[in-house]
Amino acid sequence: MTTETLKIAYSPCPNDTFVFDAWAHGRVPGAPALDVTFADIDLTNGMAERGEFDVLKVSYAVLPWVLEEYALLPCGGALGRGCGPLVLTREAGVDLTGKRVAVPSERSTAYLLFRLWAADVVPDGVGEIVVMPFHEIMPAVRDGKVDAGLVIHEARFTYQDYGLHSLADMGEHWEDTTGLPIPLGAIIAKRSLGARRLRELADAARTSVRMAWDDPLVSRPYVLEHAQEMDPAVADQHIGLYVNEFTADLGESGYAAVRGLLTRAAAEGLVPPLGGRALDFV
């Protein structure tokens, strides 16, 4: 690989810092140096739409808007089973018809899964959608600022600490209706880098995650430094759930899940349709 430094943006969440630790700290042999920016998913989705970084962690839901400029890397992202977003409420069994719902991003995969779920379960539609940073959502639900919140990441493990109830699991609904794993976050890189460079980046991401698996303690300082005061046990649960075999390689079922999500969403008019070869890697 060349010595050029690449601009990359990903979240401070444990799964991303775990995956990129070795690469970000120059321990992946031959990989380019990384100039890292930390940003929540709503911000990285916008960065991708504006073409601001060489490499980005984004929501799968934003791909239809960015795949002309960016290529989907076949590794490094978040996709799996039993790891979907949750809809939380202060009281159990709330009817969301006409209610105010907080979401982490209108271009997030979480929101796309929520829209598909709501089309089946809330036929008369929810009310106002409020976008806010994901770490503000549970306090907003607890304090009655919104009627429900769509949460991601470690909120799966901590929502009961806020006295909240899980109304529905978007991933469970997705898996039950499709049989496919849940596509959440993708790694994309600019097509202008060229086919050879894109393959090298995929190799670097794959090597970085395997190095993290081989010796998890090495990444621990980096993970906890950026985990926003998260309990170390919760950080470990987070990594265990979101970093899995699909992180190393999307594989046939991973690509089927991504294609299935975006095809179904396009049929519902939620995203533009994908071109026939839009998801192809180089």
C-alpha positions in Angstrom: 0.0 0.0 0.0 1.0 3.6 -0.4 2.0 5.8 2.5 -0.9 8.3 1.9 -2.9 9.0 5.0 -6.6 8.3 4.6 -9.4 10.3 6.2 -11.8 8.0 8.0 -14.8 8.7 10.2 -16.5 6.2 12.5 -18.4 6.2 15.8 -16.8 6.1 19.2 -18.9 3.0 20.0 -17.0 -0.1 21.2 -17.7 -2.2 18.1 -16.0 0.4 15.8 -13.1 1.2 18.1 -12.5 -2.6 18.6 -12.6 -3.2 14.8 -10.3 -0.3 13.9 -7.9 -0.3 16.9 -5.0 -2.2 15.2 -5.3 -0.3 11.9 -5.8 3.2 13.6 -2.6 2.5 15.7 -0.4 1.4 12.8 -0.3 -2.3 13.7 -1.7 -3.6 10.4 1.3 -4.4 8.2 1.4 -2.3 5.1 -1.9 -0.5 5.7 -2.1 3.2 5.1 -2.2 5.6 8.1 -5.6 6.7 9.2 -6.6 10.2 10.2 -9.6 9.4 12.4 -12.7 11.5 13.1 -15.2 10.3 15.6 -18.9 11.1 14.8 -22.3 9.6 15.5 -24.0 7.8 12.7 -26.3 10.7 11.8 -23.2 12.8 11.1 -21.3 10.1 9.2 -24.4 9.5 7.0 -24.4 13.3 6.1 -20.6 13.2 5.5 -21.1 10.4 3.0 -23.8 12.3 1.2 -21.4 15.2 0.9 -18.4 13.0 -0.1 -16.3 14.4 2.7 -14.1 11.4 3.8 -12.2 8.6 2.0 -13.6 5.9 4.3 -16.8 6.0 6.4 -18.9 3.9 8.7 -22.5 4.6 7.7 -26.0 3.2 7.9 -26.8 0.6 5.3 -30.0 2.7 4.8 -27.9 5.6 3.3 -26.3 3.4 0.6 -28.9 4.2 -2.2 -27.8 7.9 -2.0 -24.0 7.4 -1.9 -23.1 4.3 -3.9 -22.3 6.3 -7.0 -19.3 7.9 -5.2 -18.6 5.1 -2.6 -18.1 1.4 -2.8 -19.4 -1.0 -0.1 -16.5 -2.8 1.5 -17.3 -6.5 2.2 -16.1 -6.3 5.8 -15.7 -4.1 8.9 -19.3 -3.3 9.4 -22.1 -4.4 11.7 -24.6 -7.0 10.7 -25.9 -9.9 12.6 -28.7 -11.7 14.5 -30.4 -10.7 17.7 -28.9 -7.2 17.5 -31.7 -5.0 16.1 -32.9 -1.6 17.3 -35.6 -1.5 20.0 -38.6 0.8 20.4 -38.8 1.9 24.0 -41.6 3.5 26.0 -42.3 4.5 29.6 -45.3 2.2 29.9 -45.6 -1.3 28.4 -47.9 -2.0 25.5 -48.3 1.6 24.2 -50.2 2.1 20.9 -47.9 4.4 18.8 -50.6 5.6 16.6 -50.1 9.4 16.3 -47.4 9.4 18.9 -44.1 11.4 19.0 -41.1 9.1 18.4 -37.4 10.0 18.8 -35.0 8.3 16.3 -31.2 8.5 15.9 -31.3 9.5 12.2 -33.9 9.5 9.4 -31.3 8.0 7.1 -30.3 5.3 9.6 -30.9 1.5 9.1 -32.7 1.6 12.5 -35.2 4.1 11.2 -35.7 2.1 8.0 -36.4 -1.1 10.0 -38.7 1.0 12.2 -40.7 2.2 9.1 -41.0 -1.3 7.8 -42.2 -2.5 11.2 -44.6 0.4 11.6 -46.1 -0.3 8.2 -47.1 -3.8 9.5 -48.0 -2.9 13.1 -49.1 0.7 13.2 -51.3 0.9 10.1 -52.6 4.4 10.8 -49.1 5.7 11.3 -47.1 7.2 14.1 -47.0 10.9 14.6 -44.1 13.3 14.7 -40.6 11.9 14.2 -37.8 13.7 16.2 -34.2 13.2 15.3 -31.7 13.4 18.2 -28.3 11.9 19.1 -28.8 8.3 20.2 -27.5 8.9 23.7 -30.2 11.5 24.4 -33.1 9.3 23.4 -33.6 7.2 26.5 -33.5 10.2 28.8 -36.1 11.9 26.5 -38.4 9.0 26.8 -37.9 8.7 30.5 -38.6 12.4 31.0 -41.7 12.4 28.8 -40.3 14.6 26.1 -41.3 12.0 23.5 -43.7 9.1 23.7 -41.3 6.5 22.4 -37.7 6.2 21.3 -35.9 4.1 18.7 -32.6 3.0 20.2 -29.4 1.3 19.0 -26.1 0.1 20.3 -25.6 -0.5 24.0 -29.1 0.8 24.8 -30.1 -2.9 24.3 -28.3 -3.6 27.6 -29.1 -0.5 29.6 -32.7 0.7 28.9 -34.0 -0.9 32.1 -31.7 1.3 34.1 -34.0 4.2 32.8 -37.1 2.4 33.9 -38.2 1.9 30.3 -40.0 -1.0 28.5 -39.2 -2.6 25.2 -42.3 -2.3 23.0 -40.8 -4.1 20.0 -37.5 -5.4 18.6 -37.0 -4.2 15.0 -34.4 -6.9 14.4 -36.7 -9.6 15.6 -39.5 -8.4 13.3 -37.0 -8.3 10.4 -35.6 -11.8 11.1 -39.1 -13.3 11.6 -40.4 -11.8 8.3 -37.3 -12.4 6.1 -35.2 -15.1 7.8 -32.2 -12.9 7.0 -29.6 -11.3 9.4 -30.0 -7.6 10.3 -27.9 -5.1 8.3 -27.0 -2.2 10.5 -23.7 -0.4 9.7 -21.6 -0.5 6.6 -18.0 0.5 5.8 -17.7 2.4 2.5 -14.7 3.9 0.6 -14.4 6.3 -2.3 -14.5 4.6 -5.7 -12.0 7.2 -6.9 -9.3 5.4 -4.9 -9.3 2.7 -7.5 -10.0 -1.0 -7.5 -6.6 -2.1 -6.2 -6.7 0.3 -3.4 -10.2 -0.6 -2.4 -9.1 -4.3 -2.2 -6.2 -3.3 0.0 -8.5 -1.3 2.3 -10.8 -4.3 2.7 -7.8 -6.5 3.5 -6.7 -4.0 6.1 -10.1 -3.8 7.7 -10.3 -7.7 7.8 -6.8 -8.0 9.3 -7.6 -5.3 11.9 -10.7 -7.1 13.2 -8.9 -10.5 13.2 -6.0 -8.9 15.2 -8.6 -7.6 17.7 -10.1 -11.1 18.1 -6.7 -12.7 18.5 -5.8 -10.4 21.5 -8.8 -8.5 22.7 -6.9 -6.9 25.6 -4.8 -4.8 23.2 -7.8 -2.8 22.0 -9.3 -2.3 25.5 -7.7 1.1 26.3 -8.9 2.5 23.0 -12.4 1.0 23.4 -12.8 2.3 26.9 -11.3 5.7 26.2 -14.1 6.5 23.7 -16.9 4.5 25.3 -18.5 7.6 27.0 -18.2 6.3 30.5 -19.8 3.0 29.5 -19.4 0.1 32.0 -16.6 -2.2 30.7 -18.9 -5.2 31.0 -21.5 -3.4 28.8 -18.7 -2.6 26.3 -17.8 -6.3 26.2 -21.5 -7.2 25.5 -21.6 -4.6 22.8 -18.5 -5.9 21.0 -19.7 -9.5 21.4 -23.1 -8.7 19.8 -22.0 -6.4 16.9 -18.6 -7.8 15.9 -19.1 -11.3 14.4 -18.4 -13.4 11.3 -20.1 -10.8 9.1 -17.6 -8.2 10.3 -14.8 -10.2 8.8 -16.8 -11.0 5.6 -20.3 -10.2 4.6 -20.6 -13.4 2.7 -23.6 -14.6 0.7 -26.2 -14.2 3.4 -24.8 -10.8 4.4 -25.2 -9.5 0.9 -28.6 -11.1 0.7 -29.7 -9.2 3.8 -28.4 -5.8 2.5 -30.1 -6.4 -0.9 -33.3 -7.6 0.8 -33.5 -4.5 3.1 -32.9 -2.0 0.4 -35.1 -3.7 -2.2 -38.0 -4.0 0.3 -37.5 -0.4 1.4 -37.4 0.8 -2.2 -40.7 -1.1 -2.9 -42.2 0.9 0.0 -41.0 4.1 -1.5 -38.6 4.7 1.5 -35.3 4.8 -0.5 -34.4 5.2 -4.2 -34.1 1.8 -6.0 -30.5 0.4 -6.3 -28.9 -0.2 -9.6 -28.3 -3.9 -10.6 -24.6 -3.9 -9.7 -24.6 -1.1 -7.1 -23.5 -3.4 -4.2 -20.8 -5.1 -6.2 -17.3 -4.8 -4.8 -14.4 -4.4 -7.2 
